[in-house]
Amino acid sequence: MTLIKPFAALRPAPGRAAEVIAPPYDVVSTEEARHLAAGRPWSFLHVSRPEIDLAPGTDPHAPEVYAAAQRNLEGLRAAGVMQRDTSPAYYAYRMRTGTHAQTGLVVAADIPAYDAGRIRRHELTRPDKEDDRVRHIDAVGGHTGPVLLAYPPAPAVDEMLARATATDPSDSGIAADGVEHALWRLDDPALQARLTAAFEGLPTLYIADGHHRSAAASRVAAGRRAAGCGAGHASQRFLAVAFPHHAMRILAYNRVVTDLGQWTPEGFLATLAERFEVTPEPAAVTPRGAGEFGLLLRTGWYRLMLKAGRLPVGDPVASLDVSVLAHEVLEPLLGIEDARRDRRIDFVGGIRGLDELERRVASGASAAAFAMHPTPLESLMAVADQGLIMPPKSTWFEPKLADGMVCLMID
């Protein structure tokens, strides 16, 4: 089987994308989803977060929630708001926000390639979150949230996408956050063959975001194989959008902690000075490179620069800034040894800016905030290439793919 394959997408009818597209299901809470969907009967949040249409307090994982997802998707199709293409295609997908734009390819990605490690992962997944996606895929009969992939240097693919998107898109829409999502249907068989061959020549693809979606897709595929579905069945593919790695934008994933444990701010700074060069700053600190951090206490902002000789060499995980912060500060000084489960730490996506860190410290909700330098995508790829796992919340990709722009149906 080839690494990628064209497919007949379920997508918004012409001119309806702006009414449908929604943030990814996992970046909004139930209450945020309810607010965003208010007065928007065709918002895809009614499919991706269907508990918003049930009684307040409904368990988001209750059987009636998945039944509502199926019912709401069928409603979108019955009303003609979403339509299934009649023939397979690839789809060029462009996201534009401010001065940033990135163009990728929507594909049906091969699950056996994922299982074999050719589509590489770098995060652990939680069984409960996998279970949720499995139930959702089974309920609606398809993949409604795309996995974000990065592909290594491939000038031929970049050129084909540039040519394909030189005309007006098949459809576009501006999401609630101001990001423009545009789609081009690529139905020329010759172009499809060239794209398929170009991706087949790549050594690997990298999962940037969507580990639970891909893991759930693998489980669904295994179940369908056991039920008799062959290698060519749609269930053996998952929905993905592959972007050139050089075009993707990673923002910082900042950290906040509720308290300093045994330390006063003065004692904490003094101990940090054994590990870092500590410099008070008059304004918010944006780290300028690896090994540098911004620290906000109630006494103000400080720039932390890791002292020479303390950065691990030859270990792609230990050398990450998120690992350095954990090993030099969070674990030994604050006793936060498991960032996945410790309730004293929280994570703030870089899209919220340093203002959010200042707000949390000023309100007393956090005793300290750490401004991080974004993890380079090359570091993510190096970790994945060695089959290793990155610490939690290492990367924040922005902009986010929209749910509802393209769906891959398997039933």
C-alpha positions as CSV (number, residue, x, y, z in Angstrom):
1,M,0.0,0.0,0.0
2,T,1.2,3.5,-0.7
3,L,2.0,6.0,2.0
4,I,-0.9,8.3,1.0
5,K,-4.0,8.0,-1.1
6,P,-6.6,10.3,-2.5
7,F,-10.2,9.9,-1.2
8,A,-13.7,11.3,-1.7
9,A,-14.0,13.8,1.1
10,L,-17.1,14.8,3.1
11,R,-16.8,18.6,3.3
12,P,-18.8,21.8,3.4
13,A,-21.0,22.6,0.4
14,P,-19.7,25.5,-1.7
15,G,-19.9,28.7,0.2
16,R,-20.7,27.0,3.6
17,A,-17.2,26.5,5.0
18,A,-17.4,29.5,7.3
19,E,-20.6,28.2,8.9
20,V,-19.1,24.8,9.5
21,I,-15.5,24.9,10.5
22,A,-14.6,24.8,14.2
23,P,-11.6,24.6,16.4
24,P,-10.1,21.1,17.1
25,Y,-12.2,19.3,19.6
26,D,-9.4,19.0,22.1
27,V,-8.4,22.7,22.3
28,V,-11.8,23.9,23.7
29,S,-13.7,22.9,26.8
30,T,-17.4,22.0,26.8
31,E,-18.3,25.5,28.0
32,E,-16.1,27.2,25.4
33,A,-17.6,25.0,22.7
34,R,-21.1,25.8,23.9
35,H,-20.3,29.5,23.7
36,L,-18.7,29.3,20.3
37,A,-21.6,27.3,18.8
38,A,-24.3,29.5,20.2
39,G,-26.5,30.7,17.3
40,R,-24.5,28.6,14.9
41,P,-26.6,25.5,14.1
42,W,-24.2,24.2,11.5
43,S,-21.0,24.6,13.5
44,F,-19.0,21.4,13.5
45,L,-18.7,21.6,17.3
46,H,-22.2,19.9,17.3
47,V,-20.3,16.9,15.9
48,S,-16.9,17.2,17.6
49,R,-18.3,18.3,21.0
50,P,-21.9,17.0,20.9
51,E,-22.4,17.2,24.6
52,I,-23.1,20.9,24.1
53,D,-26.5,19.8,22.8
54,L,-27.4,17.7,25.8
55,A,-28.2,18.6,29.4
56,P,-25.5,20.5,31.3
57,G,-23.4,18.2,33.3
58,T,-23.7,15.3,30.8
59,D,-20.7,13.1,30.9
60,P,-18.8,13.9,27.6
61,H,-18.1,10.1,27.3
62,A,-21.6,8.9,27.8
63,P,-23.2,6.7,25.0
64,E,-25.8,9.4,24.2
65,V,-23.0,11.9,23.4
66,Y,-21.6,9.7,20.6
67,A,-25.1,9.1,19.4
68,A,-25.6,12.8,19.2
69,A,-22.4,13.2,17.2
70,Q,-23.8,10.7,14.6
71,R,-27.2,12.4,14.6
72,N,-25.7,15.9,14.2
73,L,-23.4,14.8,11.3
74,E,-26.3,13.2,9.6
75,G,-28.2,16.4,10.0
76,L,-25.5,18.4,8.3
77,R,-25.6,16.0,5.4
78,A,-29.4,15.9,5.2
79,A,-29.5,19.7,5.1
80,G,-27.0,19.8,2.3
81,V,-24.6,21.8,4.4
82,M,-21.9,19.1,4.0
83,Q,-21.6,17.0,0.9
84,R,-19.6,13.9,-0.1
85,D,-17.4,14.2,-3.2
86,T,-18.3,11.7,-5.9
87,S,-14.7,10.8,-6.8
88,P,-11.3,10.5,-5.0
89,A,-9.1,13.5,-4.8
90,Y,-6.3,15.1,-2.9
91,Y,-6.9,18.5,-1.4
92,A,-4.5,21.4,-1.0
93,Y,-5.1,23.2,2.3
94,R,-3.8,26.6,3.1
95,M,-4.1,28.3,6.5
96,R,-3.4,32.0,6.7
97,T,-3.2,34.3,9.7
98,G,-1.6,37.7,9.7
99,T,1.6,37.4,7.7
100,H,2.0,33.7,8.1
101,A,0.6,31.2,5.6
102,Q,1.3,27.5,5.2
103,T,0.1,25.1,2.4
104,G,-0.2,21.4,2.8
105,L,-1.9,18.3,1.3
106,V,-5.0,16.6,2.7
107,V,-4.5,12.8,2.4
108,A,-5.7,9.4,3.5
109,A,-2.6,8.2,5.3
110,D,-1.7,4.5,5.5
111,I,-2.3,3.0,9.0
112,P,0.1,0.1,8.5
113,A,2.8,2.7,7.7
114,Y,2.0,4.3,11.0
115,D,2.0,1.0,12.9
116,A,5.4,0.2,11.3
117,G,6.9,3.6,12.3
118,R,7.2,5.2,8.9
119,I,4.8,7.8,10.1
120,R,6.6,8.6,13.3
121,R,5.2,9.7,16.6
122,H,6.9,11.5,19.5
123,E,4.3,11.6,22.3
124,L,2.7,9.1,24.7
125,T,-1.0,8.8,24.6
126,R,-3.6,8.3,27.3
127,P,-5.9,5.3,27.0
128,D,-9.0,7.3,28.1
129,K,-8.4,9.8,25.3
130,E,-7.8,7.1,22.8
131,D,-11.0,5.4,23.9
132,D,-12.9,8.6,23.3
133,R,-11.7,9.0,19.7
134,V,-12.3,5.3,19.0
135,R,-15.9,5.7,20.1
136,H,-16.3,8.9,18.1
137,I,-14.9,7.3,14.9
138,D,-17.1,4.3,15.3
139,A,-20.2,6.4,16.0
140,V,-19.9,8.8,13.0
141,G,-18.3,6.3,10.7
142,G,-15.3,8.3,9.8
143,H,-12.4,10.6,10.8
144,T,-13.6,14.1,11.4
145,G,-10.4,15.6,12.9
146,P,-7.2,15.6,10.8
147,V,-3.8,14.6,12.1
148,L,-1.2,17.3,11.5
149,L,1.9,15.9,9.8
150,A,5.2,17.3,8.7
151,Y,7.1,16.1,5.8
152,P,10.9,16.4,5.3
153,P,12.4,18.5,2.5
154,A,10.6,17.7,-0.7
155,P,10.9,20.5,-3.3
156,A,8.9,18.7,-5.9
157,V,5.9,18.4,-3.5
158,D,6.3,22.1,-2.6
159,E,6.3,23.1,-6.3
160,M,3.2,21.0,-7.1
161,L,1.3,22.5,-4.2
162,A,2.4,26.0,-5.3
163,R,1.1,25.4,-8.8
164,A,-2.1,23.9,-7.7
165,T,-3.0,26.8,-5.4
166,A,-2.2,29.6,-7.9
167,T,-5.9,29.7,-8.7
168,D,-8.9,30.6,-6.6
169,P,-9.7,27.9,-4.0
170,S,-12.6,25.5,-4.2
171,D,-13.8,26.9,-0.9
172,S,-12.6,29.0,2.0
173,G,-13.8,30.3,5.3
174,I,-12.5,32.4,8.2
175,A,-12.8,30.8,11.6
176,A,-13.7,32.5,14.8
177,D,-10.1,33.1,15.7
178,G,-9.5,35.0,12.4
179,V,-7.6,32.2,10.6
180,E,-8.5,31.7,7.0
181,H,-8.8,28.1,5.9
182,A,-8.8,27.5,2.1
183,L,-9.2,24.3,0.1
184,W,-8.4,23.3,-3.4
185,R,-9.7,20.0,-4.8
186,L,-7.0,18.3,-6.8
187,D,-8.8,15.8,-9.1
188,D,-6.4,15.5,-12.0
189,P,-5.3,11.9,-12.1
190,A,-1.9,12.7,-13.4
191,L,-1.3,15.2,-10.6
192,Q,-2.6,12.7,-8.1
193,A,-0.1,10.1,-9.4
194,R,2.8,12.5,-9.1
195,L,1.9,13.5,-5.6
196,T,1.5,9.8,-4.6
197,A,4.8,8.9,-6.0
198,A,6.6,11.9,-4.5
199,F,5.3,11.0,-1.0
200,E,6.2,7.3,-1.6
201,G,9.8,8.5,-2.1
202,L,10.0,10.2,1.3
203,P,11.7,8.2,4.1
204,T,9.1,9.2,6.7
205,L,6.4,11.5,7.8
206,Y,6.2,13.0,11.3
207,I,3.1,13.5,13.5
208,A,3.2,17.1,14.8
209,D,-0.2,17.1,16.4
210,G,-2.9,14.5,16.7
211,H,-1.3,11.5,18.5
212,H,-4.6,10.4,20.0
213,R,-6.4,10.6,16.7
214,S,-3.8,8.5,14.9
215,A,-3.6,6.0,17.8
216,A,-7.4,5.7,17.8
217,A,-7.4,5.2,14.0
218,S,-4.9,2.3,14.4
219,R,-7.2,0.6,16.9
220,V,-10.3,1.1,14.7
221,A,-8.3,-0.3,11.7
222,A,-7.3,-3.4,13.7
223,G,-10.9,-4.0,14.7
224,R,-12.1,-3.7,11.1
225,R,-9.4,-6.0,9.9
226,A,-10.5,-8.6,12.5
227,A,-14.1,-8.1,11.2
228,G,-12.9,-8.9,7.6
229,C,-12.0,-5.5,6.1
230,G,-9.2,-5.9,3.6
231,A,-6.0,-3.8,3.2
232,G,-7.8,-1.6,0.7
233,H,-10.7,-0.7,2.9
234,A,-11.0,3.0,3.9
235,S,-10.8,2.0,7.6
236,Q,-7.1,1.2,7.0
237,R,-6.4,5.0,6.4
238,F,-6.6,8.0,8.6
239,L,-7.3,11.6,7.8
240,A,-4.2,13.8,7.8
241,V,-2.8,17.1,6.4
242,A,0.9,17.1,5.6
243,F,2.8,20.4,5.5
244,P,6.4,21.0,4.6
245,H,8.4,21.1,7.9
246,H,10.0,24.5,7.0
247,A,6.6,26.2,6.7
248,M,5.2,25.1,10.0
249,R,5.1,27.5,13.0
250,I,5.8,26.4,16.5
251,L,5.1,28.7,19.4
252,A,6.3,28.4,22.9
253,Y,4.5,26.2,25.4
254,N,4.9,28.1,28.7
255,R,4.7,26.8,32.2
256,V,3.1,28.1,35.4
257,V,3.3,26.7,38.9
258,T,1.0,27.3,41.8
259,D,3.6,27.7,44.5
260,L,7.3,27.7,45.2
261,G,7.2,25.0,47.8
262,Q,9.7,25.7,50.6
263,W,11.2,28.7,48.9
264,T,10.7,32.4,49.3
265,P,11.2,34.3,46.0
266,E,14.6,35.5,47.2
267,G,15.7,32.0,48.2
268,F,14.5,30.6,45.0
269,L,16.4,33.1,42.9
270,A,19.6,32.5,45.0
271,T,19.4,28.8,44.3
272,L,18.7,29.3,40.7
273,A,21.8,31.4,40.4
274,E,23.8,28.2,41.1
275,R,22.5,26.8,37.8
276,F,21.7,29.9,35.7
277,E,22.9,33.4,35.0
278,V,20.0,35.3,36.6
279,T,19.3,38.9,35.3
280,P,16.5,41.1,36.5
281,E,14.5,42.6,33.6
282,P,12.2,45.6,33.6
283,A,9.6,44.0,31.2
284,A,8.4,40.7,30.0
285,V,11.1,38.3,28.9
286,T,11.0,36.5,25.5
287,P,13.7,33.9,25.4
288,R,16.1,34.6,22.5
289,G,17.3,31.0,22.0
290,A,17.8,27.6,23.5
291,G,19.0,27.4,27.1
292,E,17.3,30.8,27.9
293,F,14.1,31.2,29.9
294,G,12.0,34.0,31.2
295,L,10.9,33.8,34.9
296,L,8.1,35.8,36.3
297,L,7.7,36.0,40.1
298,R,5.7,38.4,42.1
299,T,8.9,40.4,42.5
300,G,9.1,40.8,38.7
301,W,10.7,39.4,35.5
302,Y,14.1,37.7,35.3
303,R,16.1,36.3,32.4
304,L,17.6,32.8,33.1
305,M,20.6,31.6,31.0
306,L,21.8,28.1,31.6
307,K,25.4,28.1,32.7
308,A,28.0,26.7,30.5
309,G,28.6,22.9,30.7
310,R,25.2,22.1,32.1
311,L,23.4,21.3,28.8
312,P,23.4,17.6,28.0
313,V,25.1,16.6,24.8
314,G,24.1,13.9,22.5
315,D,20.7,13.2,23.9
316,P,17.9,14.8,21.8
317,V,15.4,14.6,24.6
318,A,17.5,15.8,27.6
319,S,18.8,18.7,25.6
320,L,15.3,20.1,24.9
321,D,14.5,23.3,26.9
322,V,11.4,21.7,28.4
323,S,13.7,18.9,29.7
324,V,16.3,21.3,31.0
325,L,13.6,23.2,32.9
326,A,12.3,20.0,34.4
327,H,15.8,18.6,35.3
328,E,17.2,21.9,36.6
329,V,14.2,23.5,38.3
330,L,10.9,21.7,38.4
331,E,12.1,18.4,39.8
332,P,15.0,19.3,42.1
333,L,13.8,22.6,43.4
334,L,10.0,22.4,43.3
335,G,9.4,18.7,43.6
336,I,7.4,18.4,40.4
337,E,8.5,15.0,39.1
338,D,5.6,14.1,36.9
339,A,4.4,17.0,34.9
340,R,1.6,14.9,33.3
341,R,-0.2,14.4,36.6
342,D,1.1,17.0,39.2
343,R,-1.7,19.6,39.8
344,R,0.9,22.2,40.8
345,I,1.9,22.8,37.2
346,D,-0.1,24.0,34.2
347,F,0.7,24.8,30.6
348,V,-0.1,27.9,28.6
349,G,0.0,27.8,24.8
350,G,2.1,30.6,23.3
351,I,-0.8,31.9,21.4
352,R,-2.0,33.4,24.7
353,G,1.1,35.5,24.9
354,L,3.1,36.6,27.9
355,D,0.2,38.7,29.1
356,E,-1.5,35.5,30.2
357,L,1.5,34.6,32.4
358,E,1.4,38.1,34.0
359,R,-2.3,37.8,34.6
360,R,-2.0,34.5,36.4
361,V,0.9,35.6,38.6
362,A,-0.8,39.0,39.4
363,S,-4.1,37.2,40.3
364,G,-2.3,34.9,42.7
365,A,-3.3,31.8,40.8
366,S,0.4,31.1,40.1
367,A,3.5,31.8,42.1
368,A,5.8,31.6,39.1
369,A,5.7,31.5,35.4
370,F,8.3,30.3,32.9
371,A,8.5,31.7,29.4
372,M,10.0,29.1,27.0
373,H,11.8,29.3,23.7
374,P,9.8,27.4,21.0
375,T,11.0,23.8,20.4
376,P,12.5,23.6,16.9
377,L,10.7,21.2,14.6
378,E,14.1,19.7,13.8
379,S,14.4,18.7,17.4
380,L,11.0,17.0,17.2
381,M,12.1,15.1,14.1
382,A,15.3,14.0,15.8
383,V,13.5,12.7,18.8
384,A,11.0,10.8,16.6
385,D,13.8,9.4,14.4
386,Q,15.3,7.7,17.4
387,G,12.0,6.3,18.6
388,L,12.0,8.5,21.7
389,I,9.3,10.4,23.5
390,M,9.2,14.1,24.2
391,P,8.1,15.6,27.5
392,P,4.5,16.6,27.8
393,K,3.4,19.9,26.2
394,S,6.7,20.4,24.3
395,T,5.2,22.0,21.2
396,W,2.3,24.3,20.4
397,F,1.6,24.5,16.6
398,E,-0.2,27.5,15.4
399,P,-2.5,27.9,13.4
400,K,-4.6,24.9,14.2
401,L,-6.3,22.8,11.5
402,A,-10.1,23.2,11.5
403,D,-12.4,20.4,12.3
404,G,-15.1,20.0,9.7
405,M,-13.1,21.4,6.7
406,V,-12.5,17.8,5.4
407,C,-13.7,14.4,6.7
408,L,-12.6,10.9,5.7
409,M,-15.6,8.5,5.9
410,I,-14.9,4.8,6.4
411,D,-18.4,3.5,6.5
